[in-house]
Amino acid sequence: MSRRPVIAGNWKMHKLQSESAELANAVMKELKEIDKALLPEVVIAPVFTSLYAVNKALTDCGCGKVKMAAQNAYFETQGAFTGEVSVEMVKDAGAEYVIIGHSERRQYFGETDEMINKKAKKILELGLVPIICCGETLEQREAGVTDSHIASQIKAALSGLSEAEVAKSIIAYEPIWAIGTGKTCDADEANRVIAMIRGVVKEIAGASAADSIRILYGGSVKPNTIVEQMSKSDIDGALVGGASLTADSFAAIVKGAM
Ligand code: PEP
């Protein structure tokens, strides 16, 4: 089974509306000459306040080469949840994907496995694609519990989803010690962990879902790391933080993944 690669840029808490639209336009300009059929699925994730502006830039271009994700969304539809934004709301703003369970949200905002599972269900119910993040701390890696920790994150996140829903989802394996540190996980080791994750998916949702689900690597991905990472059997793309904040480096990663 050949899985379409995904390159997703997580802009984190960066950029005002005008800057976000400018970056979206610059990314599209960099990809202008490339035939859409040859491109990976390219996704950019601006802050909530820039979703409208980025969606407008992407729609005005009409090239359909770049899709938009929200960096988070709440599982309740509406109500007394001050400060939260629902999946319906990010969908209304043009998002087709939602990143959930990023380690920064788990660490700083108390996002739990149970919340991530509720979010995944809601995102899929509304026809969007969850990008479910998982990953171990350096302490967990050194204690030899990487695989068991990640397996438990994945089992919790996918609990109660149908085979079709699992197949449509995207997982991002992001070792926390590699995020924003410049320390990329060795490509063979990232591939080993991702193959292990695929095994967990097979256990819970069957071989076909495990074959279809895209599993990305994230953690200091750069234009000079992507080619080796993409050469590995189980790595289906990348979730990119820092290097997605300039159009030339993000586009170089997209091109490197082709
Ligand atoms: C991320 O935040 O998901 C990430 C992988 O960041 P960076 O590429 O900067 O390590």
Residues whose N, C-alpha, C, O or C-beta is under 5 A from the ligand:
A	BS01	PEP	N10 A178 I179 G180 T181 G218 G219 S220 V221 L239 V240 G241 G242 A243
